[in-house]
Amino acid sequence: MPKENCLIVRAAGKQLDLLRGEASRIAKENKVDWWIDRADVGMVFCFEDSKAKDAFALTCDSFGVPCQDWLAKKKPAAS
C-alpha cells in the first residue's frame, strides 16, 4: 500500500483504541478509507487522502500522542 498519507503513531492500550475510533470517524467524515499496520515502533495509520491524514495528525496532537509522517521517517537525513 502507498504510504504518502500515513502517520506513525506511538500509542498503546486504551489510547490506541481511542485513536482507532478517531481515525474511523475522520475517514467517515471525509468519505475515504483508512487502514492501520504495525511499525517497528508504534502503529502506522494510513488514509486515502492528505486532508484526512492532516485531520488525524491534529487529533493526535490534541491528545498529546506523538506522531510522525511516514515519508519523513523513510527519507535519508540531509548532509
Secondary structure, 3 states (H helix, E strand, C coil): CCCCCEEEECCCHHHHHHHHHHHHHHHHHHCCCEEEEECCCCEEEEECCHHHHHHHHHHHHHHCCCEEEHHHHHCCCCC
